[in-house]
Amino acid sequence: MSCLVGCCASLTCGLCTSAASTITKKSARLGYCGLFGLSLIVSWVLREVGTPLLKQIPWINTSDTLSDEWFQMEAVLRVSLGNCLFFTILAILLIGVKDQNDTRDAWHHGGWIFKIVIWALLIILMFFLPNPVISVYGWISKFGAGFFLLVQVIILLDATHSWNDAWVARDEQKWFVALLVVSIICYIAAFAIPGVLFIWFNPSGYDCGLNIFFLVMTMILALSFGIIALHPAVNGSLLPASVISVYCAYVCYTALSAEPRDYVCNGLNKSKAVTTSTLVLGMLTTVLSVLYSALRAGSSTTFLSPPSSPRAGERSSLLESDELEEGKKGKKDAEPRPVTYSYMFFHLIFASASMYSAMLLSGWSSSESSDLIDVGWTSVWVRIGTEWVTAGLYIWSLIAPLMFPDREFY
């Protein structure tokens, strides 16, 4: 029996080492992405089933008046704090890494067994902290989540402009036609979505002025984007305007769907109790959204690249970019090879994404919802605020060159 246990332990260790080696060779970003996704799953599991366990911990269960919703929020915040500390520590350790000859480049790409152990220990240790510390973190997380949403919006704006420039640069008629077709489809969707939402979130017989205001503003913004982008004095294009319009319509939908289920103007309140499959689907959507945004923002090679790294358009090929990312540990080259993205900013994005995911799963540190993910008036106004900030930043990207002609805008 002891021999069998030893063999199993050896095989497990070998498997973990092999997996870690594969992650290092392929892409460190995939490894961090998987670790972050695992933290979200742990948060969700503890949110759903961890309340009885937390009630047994005396320094957490300090009062008989604490509700189950409070324990759910506490579990989410503690896992989030451990995950946030892990990525914050890495961000601090990797400040100023500009080329792969820096010894700290190996810290980012290697040592996965050690990092996984540290990550797990940090999360476990968070459950030994007193409640006031977690309360302070919950307050700070609101600002960290706001920072993540801001970066998410900037990345979206940057991606739409890059998409438009890439197709225009081809200078062929079929690509101009494709631009026009995609723009028209996006604009149809941008106005069709609020039209459908008028039916869902403005039921007859009720005064739903707030919902009507949100929907009308969304349609006005979409129309304004097109008018400003096509103005002769503005160096704009219809494609970014249409994509941003669709995004704003989608954010408006998420805001309205986050209204409390007992609100009469919420078209989803007629549904019965939310089933497990609905919760799983909602959680999966949240995980994928946060992971994509954090990975896309953290690895941006445009406005967030380290000073010594080349911009995306200046690289000779995609193959060279992949080779630069691998962080191979061979002999140091005579000439330094710049990193392709800022390691420090990459980890800061995941730290702020940890705060954002905690806010989603805890209802932005409120007890407005007991068994639903990201439901409550706080979530509604955060979503609407995100939509309006997106609109403001996009309009600013169009008119800023006119207001400051002597400055260079990318």
Protein Blocks (a to p, Z undefined) as FASTA:
>chain_A
ZZmmmmmmmmmmmmmmmmmmmmmmmomklmmmmmmmmmmmmmmmmmmmmmmmmmmpmklm
mcfkbcfklmmmmmmmmmmmmmmmmmmmmmmmmgoiabfkbmklmmmmgomlmmmmmmmm
mmmmmmmpcfklmmmmmmmmmmmmmmmmmmmmmmmmmmmmmmmmmmmmnopaklmmmmmm
mmmmmmmmmmmmmmmmmmmmmcghiacfkmmmmmmmmmmmmmmmmmmmmpmkbccdfklm
mmmmmmmmmmmmmmmmmpcfklmklmklmpccddfklmmmmmmmmmmmmmmmmmmmmmoc
klmccfkbccfklpfbfklmmmmmnopabdcdfbdcddfbdfklmmmmmmmmmmmmmmmm
nonopakbfkbghiajklmmmmmmmmmmmmmmmmmmmmmmmmmmmbccZZ
